[in-house]
C-alpha cells in the first residue's frame, strides 16, 4: 500500500521500526511541583471505597450488573465515543442533544469537564511524547498513567489557559456552563447519589430496611466506585501502556502502540498507533482482527441514520480526505491545536 502523508505523520502500514524511547522531562507547566490536593483526595477516597468490593457483605448482583452496564454506558458512550471520537476529533456528526447527552455520560466517569478533557487530549496529539505532552510515559511510567493528574498543570488550571484549544466547544453555552464552579463534578455526584438511592429503593422493596442499607452500600461500592476506578484506569492505560508496549502498524513521530489488553479494557481505544496515524478516523481498529466495540456502536448508529459524516481510516481507502466539509474540525479550532 502506498504511503500517505498527513502533516508530520508518515502513514506506512505494517512498518516495524524503532522509535525513540529516551526519557523526557516533565512538562514545564508542572514545575515547580505543586500537589493538586483536592484531586489526590478524591481519587484516593474513590480507590479506598472500591476496595470494599472485597467484602462479601458489599456484594450484590444488582451492584455488579449496574457496574457492568455503567462501564459500557459511561465508559464507552461517554468517554471513548463522546469525549474522544466525537468532541475531540469530530469523527462523526450527530444531533446536538445527543452530543450533549454523551458529554453528560462522560462526566459520570470523574474525568473532568468535556472542554478540559478535550484540550488535554488535543495537546497530547500535537506534542505527543515530547516534553509539552501532558502525560507521556517517557517522563516516567507512573507519571504517564496517574502521576500527571496529581500535580497542578498551569496550562490547565483555568479555562482561560486552554480556551484556544477548545474554541469550538466553548462557543456553546452548554460547555461554558460546565466550566463554571466545577459544575461537571456535581453532575458526577448527582449520578452517584441517584444510583445509591436506586439500590436503597430496590433493597427496601425486596427485603426491608436492612436490605435497603446493604444494596445502597453495594451500589456505592460496585456501581459507582469500582466501576469508576476501572473506567479511569482503562483511560489512563491508553496514555501509559499504549505508549510503552505493543506493536505498530504505522510509522508515526511518537511512541504510540497497539495494545490488545488496553483495547479490550477501553472499548477499542488500545489501537493507539492506528489512532495516532489517522486521528480523525472514528474507527481505531484498522485490521479485521482488531476488535473495536466503540466503532461497532458508531457503525450501528450510522446504519440507522442517527449519526452521519462518519470518518473512515485512510488505510481503508488511501486517498487524502479534504480538510473541509461534513465531519471536519470546526473552523474555530486551530489545526495544530486540534491534533489534525
C-alpha positions in Angstrom: 0.0 0.0 0.0 1.3 3.4 -0.9 2.5 5.8 1.8 0.1 8.6 2.7 1.4 11.8 4.2 -0.6 13.7 6.8 1.3 16.7 8.1 4.2 15.4 10.0 2.8 11.9 10.2 4.0 9.4 7.6 1.5 6.6 7.4 3.2 3.3 6.3 1.1 0.3 7.0 2.8 -2.7 8.6 6.1 -0.9 9.1 8.1 -2.1 12.0 10.7 0.4 13.1 12.4 1.7 16.2 11.2 4.9 17.7 12.9 6.9 20.4 12.1 5.8 24.0 14.6 8.2 25.6 13.4 9.8 28.8 12.0 13.3 28.6 11.5 15.9 31.3 8.0 16.5 32.7 6.1 19.5 31.2 7.5 22.9 32.2 4.0 23.9 33.3 4.1 21.3 36.1 7.4 22.7 37.5 7.8 23.5 40.3 5.7 20.6 41.5 2.5 21.8 43.3 0.3 18.9 44.6 -3.3 19.0 43.4 -4.6 18.1 46.8 -8.4 18.0 46.0 -7.7 15.7 43.1 -5.5 13.5 45.2 -8.1 13.3 48.0 -11.0 12.5 45.7 -9.1 9.8 43.7 -7.7 8.3 47.0 -11.1 8.1 48.6 -12.6 6.6 45.4 -10.0 3.8 45.3 -10.5 3.2 49.0 -14.2 2.8 48.7 -13.6 0.5 45.7 -11.6 -1.9 47.9 -14.7 -2.6 49.9 -15.7 -4.8 46.9 -13.5 -7.4 48.6 -16.0 -7.7 51.5 -18.8 -10.3 50.9 -21.4 -8.1 52.6 -20.9 -5.4 49.9 -21.5 -7.9 47.1 -24.8 -8.0 45.2 -25.7 -9.0 41.7 -27.6 -5.7 41.4 -24.4 -3.8 42.1 -22.3 -5.9 39.7 -24.9 -5.6 37.0 -25.0 -1.8 37.3 -21.2 -1.7 37.3 -21.0 -3.7 34.0 -23.7 -1.7 32.4 -22.1 1.5 33.6 -18.7 0.5 32.2 -20.3 0.5 28.7 -22.8 3.4 29.3 -20.4 5.8 30.9 -17.0 4.5 29.8 -17.7 3.7 26.1 -20.6 6.0 25.2 -19.4 8.8 27.5 -15.6 8.7 27.1 -14.5 6.7 24.1 -17.3 7.7 21.8 -18.4 11.0 23.3 -15.4 12.9 24.8 -12.9 11.3 22.4 -14.1 10.3 19.0 -16.8 13.0 18.8 -15.8 16.0 20.8 -12.1 15.8 20.4 -11.7 14.6 16.8 -15.2 15.2 15.3 -15.1 11.7 13.8 -18.9 11.9 13.1 -21.8 14.2 13.2 -24.9 13.8 15.4 -27.8 15.9 16.7 -26.8 18.5 19.3 -29.0 16.9 22.0 -27.3 13.5 21.5 -23.8 15.1 21.7 -24.7 16.8 24.9 -26.1 13.5 26.3 -22.8 11.8 25.5 -21.0 14.6 27.3 -23.2 14.2 30.4 -22.4 10.4 30.4 -18.7 11.3 30.1 -18.9 13.5 33.2 -20.1 10.4 35.2 -16.6 8.9 34.9 -14.9 11.6 37.0 -12.5 12.6 34.2 -13.2 16.3 34.3 -15.2 18.7 32.2 -15.6 18.0 28.5 -13.7 21.1 27.4 -10.7 20.4 29.7 -10.6 16.7 28.7 -10.6 17.6 25.0 -8.0 20.4 25.5 -5.6 18.0 27.2 -6.1 15.3 24.5 -5.6 17.7 21.6 -2.4 19.0 23.2 -1.3 15.3 23.6 -1.7 14.8 19.9 0.1 18.0 19.0 3.1 17.3 21.3 2.9 13.5 21.6 5.9 12.1 23.6 7.7 15.4 23.7 8.1 17.5 26.9 4.9 19.5 26.5 2.8 16.3 26.2 0.7 16.4 29.4 1.0 12.6 30.1 3.8 10.9 28.2 5.2 7.8 29.9 8.6 8.8 28.6 8.6 11.2 31.6 8.0 8.1 33.8 5.5 5.3 33.6 3.7 6.3 36.8 3.7 9.9 35.5 2.0 8.9 32.3 -0.5 6.7 34.0 -1.6 8.6 37.1 1.0 11.0 38.3 0.2 13.8 35.9 -3.2 14.1 37.5 -1.9 14.6 41.0 0.1 17.8 40.3 -1.0 21.3 39.2 -0.6 21.9 35.5 -0.6 25.7 34.9 -1.9 25.4 31.4 -5.0 23.6 32.5 -5.6 25.2 35.9 -8.1 27.8 34.5 -10.4 27.7 31.5 -8.8 30.8 30.0 -5.5 29.0 29.9 -6.7 26.3 27.5 -9.6 28.1 25.7 -7.7 28.4 22.5 -7.6 24.6 22.2 -11.4 24.2 22.5 -12.9 27.3 21.0 -15.3 25.1 19.0 -16.8 23.7 22.3 -16.7 26.9 24.4 -18.7 28.9 21.9 -21.6 26.9 23.1 -23.2 27.9 26.4 -23.7 24.2 27.5 -19.9 23.7 27.7 -19.2 27.1 29.1 -21.6 26.5 32.0 -19.9 23.2 32.8 -16.6 25.0 33.3 -18.1 27.4 36.0 -17.6 26.4 39.6 -16.7 22.8 38.6 -20.3 22.1 37.6 -19.2 18.9 35.9 -18.2 17.5 39.3 -21.7 18.0 40.6 -23.0 16.0 37.6 -20.9 13.1 38.8 -22.1 13.5 42.4 -25.7 13.6 41.2 -25.4 10.4 39.2 -23.7 8.7 42.2 -26.5 9.7 44.6 -29.1 8.6 42.1 -27.5 5.1 41.8 -27.1 4.7 45.5 -30.8 5.8 46.0 -31.8 3.2 43.4 -30.0 0.5 45.3 -31.7 1.5 48.5 -35.1 1.6 46.9 -34.7 -1.9 45.4 -33.5 -3.2 48.7 -36.4 -1.7 50.6 -38.8 -3.2 48.1 -37.3 -6.7 48.3 -36.2 -7.0 51.9 -36.9 -4.0 54.1 -34.6 -1.6 55.9 -31.7 -4.0 56.3 -31.6 -5.0 52.7 -32.1 -1.3 51.7 -28.9 -0.4 53.5 -26.9 -3.3 52.1 -28.0 -2.7 48.5 -27.3 1.1 48.9 -23.8 0.3 50.1 -23.3 -2.3 47.4 -24.4 0.2 44.7 -21.9 2.8 46.1 -19.1 0.3 46.1 -19.7 -1.7 42.9 -22.0 0.5 40.8 -20.2 3.8 41.5 -16.7 3.5 43.0 -15.3 0.3 41.5 -16.9 1.0 38.1 -15.4 4.5 38.1 -12.0 3.2 39.1 -12.0 0.6 36.3 -13.0 3.1 33.7 -10.4 5.6 34.9 -7.6 3.0 34.7 -8.8 2.0 31.3 -8.4 5.6 30.1 -5.1 6.0 31.9 -3.8 2.8 30.4 -4.2 4.3 26.9 -1.8 7.1 28.0 0.7 4.8 29.6 0.6 1.2 28.3 -0.3 2.2 24.7 2.8 4.4 24.6 5.0 1.7 26.0 4.2 -1.8 24.9 2.6 -3.2 21.8 3.0 -3.4 18.0 2.9 -0.7 15.4 1.0 -0.8 12.1 2.1 2.7 11.1 5.2 4.9 11.2 4.4 7.9 13.4 6.6 10.5 15.1 5.6 9.3 18.6 5.8 6.0 20.5 2.1 5.1 20.1 1.5 1.3 20.2 -1.4 -1.0 19.5 -2.1 -2.9 22.8 -4.6 -5.8 22.9 -5.2 -5.6 26.7 -6.0 -1.9 26.6 -8.2 -2.3 23.5 -10.4 -4.8 25.5 -10.4 -2.7 28.6 -11.1 0.6 26.9 -13.6 -0.4 24.2 -11.1 -0.2 21.3 -9.0 2.7 22.4 -6.0 0.5 22.7 -5.4 0.5 19.0 -3.5 3.7 19.7 -0.9 3.6 17.0 -3.7 3.3 14.4 -5.3 6.3 16.1 -2.2 8.5 16.1 -1.6 7.7 12.4 -5.2 8.7 11.5 -6.6 10.8 14.3 -10.0 11.8 12.9 -11.0 8.3 11.9 -13.9 7.1 14.0 -12.6 3.5 13.7 -9.5 2.7 15.7 -9.3 -1.0 14.8 -8.0 -0.9 11.2 -7.4 -4.7 10.6 -10.2 -7.2 10.7 -9.0 -8.8 14.0 -8.5 -5.5 15.9 -11.8 -5.5 17.8 -13.2 -2.1 18.4 -16.5 -2.1 20.2 -16.9 1.7 20.1 -16.7 1.5 16.3 -19.4 -1.2 16.2 -21.7 1.2 18.1 -20.9 4.1 15.9 -21.4 2.0 12.8 -24.7 0.8 14.2 -25.9 4.4 14.8 -24.8 5.3 11.2 -26.7 2.4 9.8 -29.9 3.8 11.4 -29.1 7.3 10.1 -28.7 8.6 13.6 -25.2 9.7 13.0 -23.7 10.9 9.7 -20.4 12.0 8.1 -18.6 9.1 9.8 -14.8 9.4 9.1 -13.2 6.1 7.9 -9.5 5.3 8.2 -7.4 6.3 5.2 -5.9 2.8 5.3 -9.3 1.5 4.1 -9.2 4.0 1.1 -5.8 5.6 0.9 -6.9 8.9 -0.7 -6.3 12.1 1.3 -9.5 13.5 2.8 -10.5 17.1 2.2 -9.9 19.4 5.2 -13.3 20.9 4.9 -16.8 19.6 4.6 -19.1 17.5 6.9 -17.2 16.0 9.8 -14.2 18.3 9.5 -12.8 20.1 12.5 -14.7 23.3 13.2 -13.0 26.4 11.7 -12.8 27.9 15.2 -10.1 25.4 16.1 -6.5 25.8 15.0 -5.5 22.7 13.1 -2.4 22.1 15.2 -4.2 22.6 18.4 -6.9 20.1 17.3 -4.4 17.4 16.6 -5.1 17.4 12.9 
